[in-house]
Amino acid sequence: MTRIVQIYMPLLGENVDVWRPVQAEHLYDNIYRILDKPPDLDGESWEFAPGDEVVCEVIEVADGPILAAIRKVERI
């Protein structure tokens, strides 16, 4: 059964750490596939693209813990 969850995407080119909430499909363990497409906002650049599989970890931010996309899953 597919489980859709909210993860947080790091934004590139910001002066501080900025995290955008996005929808992702939980695949297994700490691996998720990004489902959302970037909004049509000038100047916002996502670190990962829709369809990318990413490793997520819980990190602490000012508002509390979030499930953050940390790195892209590399397939050989």
C-alpha distances in whole Angstrom, upper triangle without the diagonal:
4,6,10,13,17,18,22,24,27,30,33,36,36,39,37,33,31,27,26,22,20,16,14,10,10,10,11,14,16,15,14,14,17,16,19,23,26,28,31,33,36,36,33,31,28,28,24,23,20,18,20,18,19,20,20,22,23,26,29,30,33,31,29,26,23,20,22,22,24,24,23,21,24,23,26
4,7,10,13,15,19,20,24,26,29,33,33,36,34,30,28,24,22,19,16,12,10,7,7,8,10,13,14,13,11,11,13,12,15,19,22,24,27,29,32,32,29,27,24,24,21,20,17,15,16,15,16,17,17,19,21,24,27,28,30,28,27,24,21,18,19,19,21,22,20,19,22,21,25
4,6,10,12,16,18,22,24,27,31,31,33,31,27,25,21,19,16,14,10,8,6,6,8,10,12,13,12,10,11,12,12,14,18,21,23,26,28,31,31,27,26,23,23,20,19,17,15,16,14,15,16,15,17,18,21,23,24,27,25,23,20,17,15,17,16,20,20,19,19,22,22,26
4,7,10,13,15,19,21,24,28,27,30,28,25,22,18,16,13,10,7,6,5,6,9,12,14,13,12,9,9,10,9,11,15,17,19,23,24,27,27,23,23,19,20,17,17,14,13,15,14,14,15,14,16,17,19,22,22,25,22,21,19,15,13,15,15,18,19,18,18,22,22,26
4,6,10,13,16,19,22,26,25,27,25,21,19,15,13,10,8,6,5,6,7,11,13,13,12,12,9,10,10,10,11,15,17,18,22,23,26,26,22,21,18,18,16,17,14,14,15,14,13,14,12,13,13,16,18,19,21,18,17,15,12,10,12,12,16,17,17,18,22,23,27
4,7,10,13,16,19,22,21,24,21,18,15,12,10,6,6,5,6,9,10,13,15,15,13,13,10,11,10,10,10,13,14,16,19,20,23,22,19,18,15,16,15,15,14,15,15,14,13,14,11,12,12,14,16,16,18,15,15,13,9,8,9,10,14,16,17,18,22,24,27
4,7,10,13,16,20,19,21,19,15,13,9,8,6,6,6,7,9,10,13,14,14,11,11,9,10,9,10,10,13,14,16,19,19,22,21,17,16,13,13,12,13,13,14,13,12,10,11,8,9,10,11,13,13,16,14,14,11,7,5,6,7,10,13,14,15,19,21,25
4,7,9,13,16,15,17,15,11,9,5,5,4,6,9,9,13,13,16,17,17,13,13,11,12,10,12,11,13,12,14,18,17,19,18,14,13,10,11,11,13,13,15,13,13,11,11,9,10,10,10,12,11,14,13,13,11,7,6,5,6,9,12,13,16,19,22,26
4,6,10,13,13,16,14,10,8,5,5,6,7,10,10,14,15,17,18,18,15,14,12,12,9,11,10,11,10,12,16,15,17,15,11,10,7,7,7,10,11,13,11,12,10,11,10,11,12,12,14,13,16,15,16,14,10,9,6,6,8,10,11,14,17,20,24
4,7,10,10,12,10,7,6,5,6,9,10,13,14,17,18,20,21,20,17,16,15,15,12,15,14,14,12,14,16,15,16,14,10,9,6,6,8,11,13,16,14,14,12,13,11,12,13,12,14,12,15,15,16,14,12,11,8,7,8,10,12,15,18,21,25
4,7,7,10,9,7,6,6,7,10,12,15,16,20,21,23,24,24,20,19,17,17,14,16,14,13,10,12,14,12,13,10,7,6,5,6,9,11,14,17,15,17,15,16,15,16,17,15,17,15,16,17,18,17,15,15,11,11,12,13,14,18,20,23,26
4,6,9,10,9,8,10,11,14,15,18,19,22,24,25,26,26,22,21,20,19,16,19,17,15,12,14,15,13,13,9,7,5,6,6,10,12,15,18,16,18,16,17,17,18,19,18,19,17,19,20,21,20,18,18,14,13,13,13,15,19,20,23,26
4,7,9,9,9,12,13,17,18,22,23,26,27,29,30,30,26,25,24,23,20,22,20,18,15,16,16,14,12,8,8,7,9,10,13,16,19,22,20,22,20,21,21,22,22,20,21,18,20,21,23,23,21,21,17,16,16,17,18,22,23,27,29
4,5,7,7,10,12,16,18,21,23,26,27,29,31,30,26,25,24,24,21,23,20,19,16,16,17,14,13,9,9,9,11,11,15,17,20,23,21,23,21,22,21,21,21,18,19,16,17,18,20,20,19,20,16,16,16,18,20,24,25,29,31
4,7,9,12,15,18,21,24,26,29,30,32,33,32,28,28,27,27,24,26,24,23,19,20,20,17,16,13,12,13,14,15,18,21,24,27,25,26,23,24,22,22,22,19,18,16,16,18,20,21,20,21,18,19,18,20,22,26,28,31,34
4,6,10,13,16,19,23,24,27,28,30,31,29,25,26,25,25,23,25,23,22,19,20,21,18,18,14,13,14,14,14,18,21,23,26,24,25,22,22,20,19,19,16,15,12,12,15,17,17,16,18,15,16,16,18,21,25,27,30,33
4,7,10,13,16,19,20,24,24,26,27,25,22,22,21,22,19,22,20,20,17,18,20,18,18,15,13,13,12,12,15,18,20,23,21,21,18,18,16,16,15,12,12,9,11,13,14,14,13,14,12,13,13,15,18,21,24,27,30
4,7,10,13,16,18,21,22,25,26,25,21,21,20,20,17,19,17,17,14,15,17,14,15,13,10,11,10,11,14,16,18,21,19,20,17,18,16,16,15,13,13,10,11,12,14,14,12,13,11,12,13,16,18,21,24,27,30
4,7,9,13,14,18,19,21,22,22,18,18,16,17,14,16,14,15,13,14,16,15,16,14,11,11,9,10,12,14,15,18,17,17,15,15,13,13,13,11,12,10,11,11,13,12,9,10,8,9,11,14,16,19,22,25,29
4,6,10,12,16,17,20,22,22,18,18,15,15,12,13,11,11,9,10,13,12,14,13,10,10,8,10,11,13,13,16,15,16,15,16,14,15,15,14,15,13,14,13,15,14,11,11,9,10,13,15,16,19,22,25,29
4,7,10,13,15,18,20,20,17,16,13,14,11,11,9,11,11,11,15,14,17,17,13,13,11,13,13,13,13,15,15,16,14,15,13,14,14,14,15,13,15,13,14,13,9,9,9,10,14,16,17,19,23,25,29
4,6,10,12,15,18,18,16,14,11,10,7,7,6,8,9,10,14,15,18,17,14,13,11,12,11,11,10,12,12,13,12,14,12,15,15,16,17,16,19,17,17,15,12,11,10,10,14,15,15,17,21,23,26
4,7,10,13,16,17,15,13,10,9,6,6,6,9,11,13,16,18,21,21,17,16,13,15,13,12,10,11,12,12,12,14,13,15,16,17,19,19,21,19,19,17,13,11,12,11,15,16,16,17,21,22,26
4,6,9,12,14,12,10,6,5,4,5,7,11,13,15,19,20,23,23,19,18,14,15,12,11,9,9,10,9,10,11,11,14,15,17,20,20,23,21,20,17,14,11,11,10,14,14,13,14,17,19,22
4,6,9,12,11,9,5,5,7,7,10,13,16,19,22,24,26,26,22,21,17,17,14,14,11,10,11,9,10,12,12,15,16,19,22,23,25,24,22,19,16,13,13,12,15,16,14,14,17,18,21
4,6,8,8,6,5,7,9,10,13,17,19,22,25,26,29,28,25,23,19,19,16,16,14,12,12,10,10,10,10,13,14,17,20,22,25,23,21,18,15,12,13,12,15,15,14,13,17,17,21
4,7,8,6,5,7,10,12,15,18,21,24,27,29,31,30,27,24,21,20,17,16,15,12,12,9,10,10,11,14,16,20,23,25,28,26,24,21,18,14,15,14,16,15,14,12,15,15,18
4,6,5,7,10,13,15,19,22,24,27,30,31,34,32,29,27,23,21,19,19,18,15,14,11,11,10,11,13,15,19,22,24,28,27,24,20,18,14,15,14,16,15,14,12,15,15,18
4,6,9,12,15,18,20,23,25,28,31,32,34,33,29,27,23,21,19,20,19,17,16,12,11,9,9,11,13,16,20,22,26,25,22,18,16,13,14,13,14,14,14,12,15,16,19
4,7,10,13,16,18,21,22,25,29,29,31,29,26,24,20,18,16,18,17,16,14,10,8,6,5,7,10,13,17,19,23,22,19,15,13,10,10,10,10,11,12,10,14,15,19
4,7,10,13,16,18,20,23,26,27,29,28,24,22,18,16,14,15,14,12,10,7,6,5,6,9,12,15,19,21,24,23,21,18,15,11,11,9,10,10,9,8,11,13,16
4,6,9,12,15,17,20,23,24,26,25,22,19,16,15,12,12,11,9,8,5,5,7,7,11,13,16,19,20,24,22,21,18,14,11,10,8,11,11,10,9,13,14,18
4,6,10,12,14,17,21,22,24,24,20,18,14,14,10,10,8,6,6,4,6,9,10,14,16,19,22,22,25,24,23,20,17,13,12,10,13,12,10,10,13,14,17
4,6,8,10,14,17,18,21,20,17,15,11,11,8,7,5,5,6,6,8,11,11,14,16,18,21,21,24,23,22,19,16,13,12,9,12,12,10,12,15,16,20
4,7,10,12,16,18,20,21,17,16,13,14,11,9,5,6,8,10,11,14,14,18,19,21,23,23,26,24,24,21,18,15,15,13,16,16,14,15,18,19,22
4,7,9,12,14,17,17,14,13,11,13,11,9,6,8,10,12,13,16,16,19,20,21,23,22,24,23,23,21,17,16,15,13,17,17,16,17,20,21,25
4,6,9,11,14,15,12,11,10,12,10,8,6,9,11,14,15,18,18,21,22,23,25,24,26,24,25,24,20,18,17,15,18,18,16,18,21,22,25
4,7,8,11,11,8,8,7,10,10,8,8,12,13,16,16,19,18,21,22,22,24,22,24,23,24,23,19,18,16,15,17,17,17,19,22,24,27
4,6,9,10,8,10,10,13,13,12,11,15,16,19,19,22,21,24,24,24,25,23,24,23,25,24,21,20,18,18,20,21,20,23,25,27,31
4,7,9,8,10,12,15,16,14,14,18,19,22,22,25,25,27,27,27,28,26,26,26,28,27,24,24,22,21,23,23,23,26,28,29,33
4,6,6,9,11,15,16,15,16,20,20,23,23,25,25,26,27,26,26,24,24,24,26,26,23,23,21,20,23,23,23,26,28,31,34
4,6,9,12,15,17,16,18,22,22,25,24,27,26,28,28,27,28,25,25,25,28,28,25,25,23,22,24,24,24,28,29,32,34
4,6,10,13,15,15,18,21,21,24,23,25,24,26,26,25,25,23,23,24,26,26,23,24,21,20,21,22,22,26,27,30,33
4,7,10,12,13,14,18,18,20,19,21,21,22,23,22,22,20,21,21,23,23,20,20,17,16,18,19,19,23,24,27,30
4,7,9,10,12,16,15,17,17,19,19,21,22,21,22,20,22,22,24,23,20,19,16,14,15,16,16,19,21,24,27
4,5,7,9,13,11,14,13,15,15,17,19,18,20,18,21,21,22,20,17,16,13,11,12,12,12,16,18,21,24
4,7,10,12,10,12,11,13,13,15,17,17,19,18,21,21,22,20,17,15,12,9,9,9,9,13,15,18,21
4,7,9,6,9,8,11,12,15,17,18,20,20,23,23,23,20,17,15,12,8,10,8,7,11,13,15,18
4,6,6,9,10,13,15,18,20,21,23,23,25,25,25,23,19,17,14,11,13,12,10,12,14,16,19
4,6,9,10,14,15,18,20,22,24,24,26,25,25,23,19,17,15,12,15,14,11,13,15,16,20
4,6,9,13,15,18,21,22,25,25,28,27,27,24,21,18,16,13,15,13,11,11,13,14,17
4,6,10,12,16,19,20,23,24,27,26,26,23,19,16,14,10,12,10,7,8,10,11,15
4,7,10,13,16,18,22,23,26,26,24,21,18,14,13,9,11,9,6,5,8,10,13
4,6,10,13,15,18,19,23,23,21,18,15,11,9,6,7,6,4,5,9,11,15
4,7,10,12,16,18,22,21,20,16,13,10,8,6,6,5,6,6,10,12,16
4,7,9,13,15,18,18,16,12,10,6,5,4,5,7,9,10,14,16,20
4,6,10,12,16,16,13,10,8,6,5,7,7,10,12,13,16,19,22
4,7,10,13,13,10,6,5,4,6,9,9,13,16,17,20,23,26
4,7,10,11,8,5,6,6,7,10,10,13,17,18,21,25,28
4,7,8,5,4,6,9,9,13,13,17,20,22,25,28,31
4,5,5,6,7,10,10,13,14,18,21,23,26,30,33
4,6,8,10,13,14,17,18,21,24,27,30,33,37
4,7,9,12,13,17,18,22,25,27,30,33,37
4,7,10,12,16,17,21,24,26,29,32,35
4,7,9,13,14,18,21,22,26,28,32
4,6,10,12,15,18,19,23,26,29
4,7,9,12,14,16,20,22,26
4,6,9,12,14,17,20,24
4,6,8,10,14,17,20
4,7,10,12,16,19
4,7,9,12,15
4,6,9,13
4,6,10
4,7
4
